Amino acid sequence: MPHLGPTELLIILVIVLLLFGVGRVSKIGGELGSAVANFRKGMEEGAKKDKTDSEEPKA
């Protein structure tokens, strides 16, 4: 796999901005950030549930 340097990444960013526009790219970034935050929250809730389930005595 070829190495992507800063120049190549800048060119890719410019092409993406030209294709989608600044408003849409920022919207996509915000949605991606909220998706990651929700995923982390779900993982933490799942870990808490697993911990409480393992602490309960089995009948």
GURO-596358 format. One record per residue (C-alpha): z, y, x; residue in one letter. Coordinates in Angstrom, 3 decimals. Layout:
<rs>
Z,Y,X,A
...
</rs>
This chain:
<rs>
0.000,0.000,0.000,M
-0.956,3.366,1.469,P
1.720,5.881,2.340,H
1.896,8.898,0.008,L
2.832,12.007,1.928,G
3.813,15.403,0.579,P
0.192,16.600,0.478,T
-0.940,13.654,-1.627,E
2.010,14.035,-4.007,L
1.238,17.740,-4.423,L
-2.396,16.946,-5.261,I
-1.282,14.354,-7.831,I
1.130,16.887,-9.386,L
-1.620,19.508,-9.667,V
-3.965,16.991,-11.329,I
-1.256,15.973,-13.827,V
-0.557,19.629,-14.634,L
-4.253,20.258,-15.201,L
-4.598,17.230,-17.481,L
-1.481,17.670,-19.597,F
-0.421,21.292,-19.200,G
2.951,22.675,-18.118,V
4.570,22.519,-21.575,G
3.730,18.890,-22.175,R
4.782,17.803,-18.659,V
8.177,19.497,-19.095,S
8.558,17.858,-22.519,K
7.766,14.440,-21.030,I
10.273,15.076,-18.231,G
12.979,16.024,-20.715,G
12.328,12.954,-22.833,E
12.408,10.743,-19.753,L
15.726,12.277,-18.686,G
17.291,11.722,-22.109,S
16.011,8.137,-22.133,A
17.666,7.452,-18.781,V
20.905,9.061,-19.992,A
20.891,6.932,-23.163,N
20.197,3.810,-21.097,F
23.159,4.538,-18.820,R
25.394,5.212,-21.838,K
24.340,1.908,-23.382,G
25.032,0.055,-20.138,M
28.525,1.582,-19.921,E
29.269,0.681,-23.562,E
28.041,-2.861,-22.957,G
30.248,-3.201,-19.890,A
33.275,-1.937,-21.861,K
32.530,-4.400,-24.679,K
32.199,-7.285,-22.217,D
35.483,-6.305,-20.591,K
37.369,-6.174,-23.913,T
35.788,-9.456,-25.044,D
36.952,-11.208,-21.888,S
40.506,-9.859,-22.304,E
40.935,-11.227,-25.849,E
42.711,-14.586,-26.037,P
40.530,-17.431,-27.220,K
41.765,-19.390,-30.229,A
</rs>
